[in-house]
Amino acid sequence: MKTLLIYPYFLETRVRTAEDVRAVPLGVYYVASVLKENKYDVEILNWYNVNETPHKISEVLAEKKPDIIGFSILHANRWGGIDIARIAKQIDPGVTIVFGGIGATFLWNHFLTHFREIDYVVIGEGEYTFFNLIQYLESDRSQPVGSIRGIAFRQDGQAVRTPKAEAIGCLDELPVPAKYFSYQHLSLTRGCAGNCNFCGSPQFWGNKVRFHSVGYFVDQIERLVRKGSRVFYFSDDTFTVNRKRVIDICKKIIEKELDITWTAISRVDYVSEEVLYWMRKAGCIQISYGVESGSEKIRNFLQKKITNTKVQRAFDLTQAFGIMARAYFIYGCPHESRQTIGETISLIKEIKPLSVIFYILDIFPGTRLYEDFKQRSSVNDDIWLNRTEDILYFETDPDLTRELILEFGQRLRSAFYENLPGFAEKLQLIDRADLYPLHASFYSRLAMTFDHGDYSHIKAIKDKSGIAENLYRQSLTYYPNARAYLGLGILSQKRRAYRESGRILSEGLSQFPEDSQLNLCMGVNLMNLGEFEHALSYFRGFQDVKEAQLFAAECYKALGVENPGI
């Protein structure tokens, strides 16, 4: 049987979290790997943006002729799944449509009641449940479908569900998806030790945290590195919940000489100097922490059991080891006021985060916040028949208006951007010689965000070039760094200080003679000085690089020579 696993599109376009939205959830790769291990024909389609070219939906489905289509539903992309499922049924009414994932798990009755296109829903952890369902569908169906645990379906026109499937006791029993697929989002754990009322993880996974072994996790990374990946996102709810395991993973990454960079998510009360040291040595460049609010009253409502002292300590330690500490904040919560927003701004100034993402409080199925909303508002799941992604809490609270929420968001963002240059200036990294090369990399990476990265287009941040230059120079006080030399060279070129740029780039090339970007930048610098023959010498060693070919062609044209290539 031909199976397609589809990650459908969202209704709204993301900007700040686009890298998360673009990625197929890791669970889809696990589901597909179980099928691959059992010799099934399965293919994954990442259709997060197929709505930009809608004609491709029917074209691809008609070409591939699937027997079964499984959809990964996160809730905000549920309408994308429904739309695609309808098209699939129009093309082939006999195709079996299965919804799974956290969004489908909490709205299984809603989906089966209102959307005839959906035949089955996989509830909860789906790898073996989906496999068992496919085995049933290709069998003679002599056994009742109700014998499969963890699914929902229609019986006599009514939506029914079977008993919950048992959680996978040993996660290492799952095949390593990297045997068959390439991806960048990984997870060491399933489950979360926290119990925040705005999050569906506790209800989906349970409060017990399950782990892959160190060997399984690092083997997965190693396989992906061999496929060409170097950047990874560890997407656990709390990656550092078992510090010894994390340290062992980091040591294994170093032992295997896996040259990678990666980010992780943690809690402020689950990090220490030792674990941060080993994470940085193993390539970690960013840790995201859910701070949520500077107001203790707001955090208590959200059941985020942390203190400002622990937040301060985690951010100080993280950035001391040259790891960017990113803060998640939620605003628009019950009892939010100008005073509580002021408390959040005060905390931001104290912890000095180098990256912040602000969210308006959302209400999603599977959370205690959602159950409270249904009781307060006397609504049921039919509210999701509206073609919307989510419900913002303030829309349900008469004390909060849209204008007030917009004001809160503006105040928070303005305060962060206005203070960010000072945060960067006041960085104090730990004085350990073995970390100097990593400190250099940290400063140059941070400089890039002001130079031509995320912060380069933020008008509220003043003198971005000056900030970047200071950070590049700070990088070089620790260790030679190609990115820092390149950044300083480009900044000098922008000022038309070509002699100064040439001096900096020459110094960089003395340290990194094979670096393509430094060579190309030096060549361009010489072109600006009219030294075209000399410039060609920096392009000739990179004949496979398209930019080098274009620059060389300009040089030959300026010299009046027919372009012989490089």
FILUM-47423 format. One record per residue (C-alpha): x negated, y, z. Coordinates in steps of 0.5 Angstrom, whole numbers, plus 500, padded with zeros to 3 digits. Layout:
BEGIN
XYZ/...
//
This chain:
BEGIN
500500500/497507498/497512504/496519504/495523510/496530510/495536514/500541512/500549511/502554516/507559515/502565518/495567515/490566521/484571521/480570528/481563528/481561521/475556522/480552527/486552522/482550516/479544519/483537519/485535526/480529528/485525530/487524522/480521521/481516527/488514524/485513517/479510519/483504523/486503516/480503512/477498517/483494516/482494508/488499507/488504501/488511505/486518503/486525507/489531504/487538507/493542505/492548510/492553504/496549499/502554499/497559495/498554489/504551490/505547484/499543486/504539491/508536486/502535481/498531486/504527489/506525482/499523480/497519487/504515488/503514495/508509498/507512505/505519507/503521514/503528516/499531522/504536525/501541530/508545531/506551527/505548521/511543522/515547516/509546511/510538513/518539512/517543505/512538502/516532505/522534501/518535495/515528496/522525497/524529490/519525486/520518489/526517494/523511496/516514499/516513507/515520511/512519518/511525522/505525528/501529532/503534538/508538535/512531532/511528539/515533543/520534537/521527535/529528536/529534533/526532527/530526526/536529527/536535522/531533517/533527513/526527509/523524515/523517516/519515522/515519528/509517531/509519539/503520542/496517541/497515534/491510531/494503533/501505533/501508525/497502523/502497527/508501523/504500516/504493518/511493519/513496513/509492508/512485512/518482510/521486516/524480520/522483526/525489529/522496528/524497535/518492537/513497535/511501541/510509541/515511535/522514533/527513528/534513526/539507528/546507526/545515524/542516531/535518533/532513538/525512540/521506543/517505550/511509550/505506547/499504552/493509552/487506548/483504554/476504551/475510546/469506543/474501540/476506535/472505529/467511528/470516523/464518520/463511517/468514512/469521512/465528513/467533518/465538523/470538529/468532534/471530541/467526547/474526551/481525551/485529556/484535561/483536568/487542568/494543569/496550565/503551564/502554557/498548554/501541552/495537553/497534560/504532557/501529551/494526553/496525561/492528566/486522566/480524562/478518558/471518554/467516549/460513551/454517550/452512544/458512540/458520540/451521538/452516533/457520530/453526530/447522527/452519521/454526520/447529519/445524514/451526510/449533510/452537516/448541521/454545524/459542529/465544533/466540540/473541541/474537547/479541552/473541557/467538554/463539560/468535565/462530566/456533567/451527567/454525561/453531557/446532559/445525557/448526550/444533550/437529551/439523546/440529541/433532542/430525542/433523535/431530533/437532530/437539528/444541529/448547532/454547536/459550540/464547545/470549550/469549557/472551564/468556568/468551574/465546570/458548568/451549572/444551570/442544569/448542564/447549560/439548560/440542556/446544552/442550549/436545548/440541544/443546540/449549543/450556541/457558544/461556549/469558550/472559556/479560558/479566563/486568561/487574565/483579570/489579574/490573580/497574580/498572572/493567573/497564579/503564574/499560569/496555574/489557572/486555578/479559577/477566581/473572578/467570582/467563578/468567572/462572573/458566575/459562569/458568564/452570567/449563567/451561560/448568557/442567561/441561557/442564550/449561549/454566547/460566552/466567549/472569553/480567551/485572554/492571554/497577555/504579555/505574561/511575566/510581571/504583566/504591567/499597565/496595572/494587570/492589564/487594567/485588572/483584565/479590563/475591569/474583569/471584562/467590564/464585569/463579565/460582559/463577554/459577547/466575544/473575546/479572543/486575545/492572545/500574546/503568551/506563546/512558548/511551545/514545546/511540551/509545556/512547563/513554560/518551554/522547559/523554564/525558557/530553556/533553563/533561563/536562556/540556555/538554549/535547546/531544541/535547535/532554536/526551532/531550526/529558525/523558520/518561525/512558528/512560535/516564540/512569544/514570551/515577551/521576546/525572552/523577558/527584558/522587562/517587556/518590550/514590543/512597544/509595550/505589548/502593542/500598547/497592551/493589546/490596543/488597550/484590551/481590544/479598544/476596551/472590549/469593542/467600546/463596551/460591547/454595545/453595552/454588554/449586548/444591551/444589558/443582556/438578561/435571559/432566563/424567563/423560561/417559556/420553553/426557551/423562548/424560541/431559542/432566545/429569539/434565535/440567540/438575539/437574531/444571531/447576535/444581531/447578525/454579528/453587528/449587521/454583517/458579521/464579525/463586528/460589522/467592520/470594527/470601526/471602534/463599535/459605533/452605531/452598529/446598525/442601531/445595535/443590530/436593529/434593537/437586537/432583531/426587535/428584541/428577538/421578536/419579543/420572544/418568538/417569530/424568527/425568520/432571521/430577525/424579520/430578514/435582518/429588519/427588512/434589509/436594514/430598512/432597505/438600506/435606509/431606502/424605507/421600502/414600504/417599511/421593509/415590505/411591511/416587515/417582510/410580509/409579516/415574516/412571510/406570514/410566519/415563514/412562507/417557504/423561507/427562501/431568503/425572505/422571499/428573495/428579499/421581498/422580491/428585491/424590495/418590490/424591484/426597488/419600488/418598480/413593481/417588477/411583475/409582483/417581484/417575479/412572484/417571489/422568485/418563481/418558487/426558487/428556480/434552483/437558487/442562482/440569486/433568484/434566477/439573476/433577479/428574475/432576469/433583471/425583472/424581465/429586462/425591466/419589463/421589456/420581456/425576453/427572459/423565459/426563465/423562472/
//
